Amino acid sequence: MFNVVIIMALGIVVGYFLRNKSKTKSFIEKLTTVVIFALLFVLGVAIGNDKNIMNSLQTLGLQALIISLGAIAGSVLLAWWAYIAIFKKRK
């Protein structure tokens, strides 16, 4: 866990010094997207190889659907409240 914190801190320091370089920033944004897709792919492979997850996919899928719908509903309600509380008063 300590290694993760050190790597994150080093990334922040390097990012701070490279923040004004537009070519580097563009490259890092593209690299970040590729790395995220690779991580998602590897996560999918790991899930596909796990027999426990694959055997209980129906139950887990239903729970994931319920949690996702709840998160979406909460986000929409909070955004609606923020719009009314913050932006509606300005008009």
JOHU-V98815 format. One record per backbone hydrogen bond with DSSP energy under -0.5 kcal/mol. CO is the residue of the C=O (numbers start at 1). NH is the residue of the N-H. If there is no record, write none. Layout:
co = <CO:CO>
nh = <NH:NH>
//
This chain:
co = <1:2:3:4:5:6:7:8:9:10:11:12:13:14:16:18:20:21:22:23:24:25:26:27:28:29:30:31:32:33:34:35:36:37:38:39:40:41:42:43:44:45:46:47:49:50:51:52:54:56:57:58:59:60:61:62:63:64:65:66:67:68:69:70:71:72:73:74:75:76:77:78:79:80:81:82:82:83:83:87:87:88>
nh = <5:6:7:8:9:10:11:12:13:14:15:16:17:18:19:21:22:25:26:27:28:29:30:31:32:33:34:35:36:37:38:39:40:41:42:43:44:45:46:47:48:49:50:50:51:54:55:56:57:60:61:62:63:64:65:66:67:68:69:70:71:72:73:74:75:76:77:78:79:80:81:82:83:84:85:86:87:87:88:90:91:91>
//
